Amino acid sequence: MSENNGKKSLRRSRDKRILTGVCGGIGEYVGVDANLVRLAFAVFTVLGASGILLYVIAWLVMPEEGTGTSVLEHMIRNFQGKQSDL
């Protein structure tokens, strides 16, 4: 869990990860075991594949511990940089 001036921040975990650290980060943020979060994503996936969509969205918008930007922010900045080169 990353703390900024006593505030919790939602970040992907580097320590409790299997794929990208989304479930570990959510688990640390809400104070539950990461395996319970993984189970919730699995249930949502079985009940209509929404778990996969939610996981991908979380991976895109949650920054990783120790970084200031998310994957989506990084992609947008790279795209904008390429557009300004044209």
WODASUL-V675304 format. One record per residue. N is the residue number from 1. PSI is psi in radians with two decimals (NA if undefined). NEAR is the number of other ideal C-beta (glycine too) atoms within 8 Angstrom. Layout:
n: [N/N]
psi: [PSI/PSI]
near: [NEAR/NEAR]
This chain:
n: [1/2/3/4/5/6/7/8/9/10/11/12/13/14/15/16/17/18/19/20/21/22/23/24/25/26/27/28/29/30/31/32/33/34/35/36/37/38/39/40/41/42/43/44/45/46/47/48/49/50/51/52/53/54/55/56/57/58/59/60/61/62/63/64/65/66/67/68/69/70/71/72/73/74/75/76/77/78/79/80/81/82/83/84/85/86]
psi: [2.32/2.34/2.36/1.88/0.76/-0.03/2.46/2.58/2.47/1.96/2.64/2.41/2.49/-0.47/-0.68/0.98/2.58/-0.85/-1.37/-0.07/0.09/-0.92/-0.69/-0.70/-0.74/-0.74/-0.77/-0.68/-0.76/-0.11/0.57/2.91/2.43/-0.50/-0.54/-0.65/-0.72/-0.73/-0.73/-0.76/-0.69/-0.74/-0.79/-0.60/-0.78/-0.58/0.59/0.24/0.18/-0.40/-0.67/-0.79/-0.80/-0.71/-0.80/-0.74/-0.78/-0.73/-0.67/-0.65/-0.32/2.12/2.68/2.64/2.36/-0.04/2.80/-0.20/2.71/3.02/-0.73/-0.77/-0.72/-0.75/-0.74/-0.77/-0.71/-0.71/-0.76/-0.64/-0.70/-0.59/-0.64/-0.34/-0.34/NA]
near: [7/8/8/6/4/4/6/7/9/7/12/14/13/8/5/10/11/5/5/6/13/12/14/15/15/12/16/11/11/7/5/7/6/13/8/9/14/10/8/9/12/9/9/11/10/7/7/5/6/9/14/8/8/10/10/8/8/10/11/9/7/12/10/9/11/5/6/3/7/9/7/8/9/9/8/8/9/8/8/8/8/8/7/6/5/4]
